[in-house]
Amino acid sequence: MLVCSCNVISKSAIETVIREFLDNDPWQLITPGKVYHAMKKRGQCCGCFPNIINIIISETEMHHRRAETPEAAILPFIARIRSEYDRTQALRRQIEENRLLRSV
């Protein structure tokens, strides 16, 4: 499945990068920018960032469940990742609003 059409990046490629990060440090905060940097790419329109964050959340959660990390440790960590998602959603809305204002 294609996640980023600007850079032609598949979901499986993103999942692979995320798993590599988690294998090195399962508690690091992984962001779309960090994923793109590891792939030697740049976010262009950044419309894919919300989907990438969903993939990060999913992969991180699965990693910690396979490692049998206690639920009390997983939940606050996933909450941090979700706050990054909320931040990118707010930025995306702001970009869209700016585009609409410029087109008027």
C-alpha positions in Angstrom: 0.0 0.0 0.0 1.3 3.4 -1.0 1.4 5.8 2.0 3.3 8.7 0.5 2.7 9.5 -3.1 5.1 12.4 -3.2 8.1 10.2 -2.4 6.5 6.9 -3.5 6.9 5.2 -0.1 5.0 2.1 0.8 3.5 1.1 4.2 5.9 -1.9 4.4 8.9 0.4 3.9 7.7 2.7 6.7 7.0 -0.3 9.0 10.5 -1.7 8.4 12.1 1.6 9.4 9.9 1.9 12.5 10.8 -1.7 13.6 14.5 -0.9 13.2 14.1 2.1 15.5 12.2 0.1 18.0 14.8 -2.7 17.9 17.5 -0.1 18.8 15.5 1.7 21.5 11.9 0.7 22.2 11.2 3.8 24.2 12.2 6.5 21.7 9.7 8.8 20.3 9.5 8.2 16.6 8.1 11.0 14.4 7.3 11.1 10.7 10.4 13.4 10.3 12.6 10.9 11.9 11.2 8.1 9.6 11.7 10.2 6.5 15.3 11.2 7.6 16.2 7.5 8.0 14.9 6.9 4.5 16.8 9.9 3.2 13.6 11.5 2.1 11.8 14.7 3.0 8.1 15.4 3.7 6.9 17.4 0.8 3.1 18.1 1.1 3.1 16.2 4.5 -0.4 15.0 3.9 0.8 11.5 4.7 2.0 12.4 8.2 -1.2 11.5 9.9 -1.1 8.1 8.3 2.5 7.6 9.2 1.8 8.5 12.8 -1.0 5.8 12.8 1.5 3.3 11.5 4.0 4.4 14.2 1.4 3.9 16.9 0.4 0.5 15.6 4.0 -0.8 15.2 5.0 0.6 18.6 2.1 -1.0 20.3 2.6 -4.3 18.6 6.4 -4.2 19.5 5.6 -3.6 23.2 2.9 -6.3 23.3 5.3 -8.9 21.7 7.9 -7.9 24.3 5.2 -8.3 27.0 5.8 -4.8 28.3 3.4 -4.0 31.2 0.2 -2.2 30.1 0.9 0.6 32.6 4.2 1.4 30.7 2.7 1.2 27.3 -0.3 3.5 27.7 1.5 6.7 28.7 4.0 6.1 25.8 1.2 5.6 23.3 -0.4 8.8 24.6 2.8 10.7 23.8 2.7 9.4 20.3 -1.0 10.3 20.0 -0.2 13.9 21.1 2.3 14.1 18.2 -0.5 13.0 15.9 -2.8 15.8 17.3 0.0 18.3 16.7 0.4 17.3 13.1 -3.4 17.4 12.6 -3.4 21.0 13.9 -0.6 21.9 11.6 -2.3 20.3 8.6 -5.5 22.2 9.3 -3.5 25.4 9.6 -1.8 24.8 6.2 -5.2 24.1 4.6 -6.6 27.3 6.0 -3.6 29.3 4.7 -4.1 27.7 1.3 -7.7 28.6 1.2 -7.0 32.2 2.3 -4.3 32.6 -0.4 -6.7 31.3 -3.1 -9.4 33.9 -2.3 
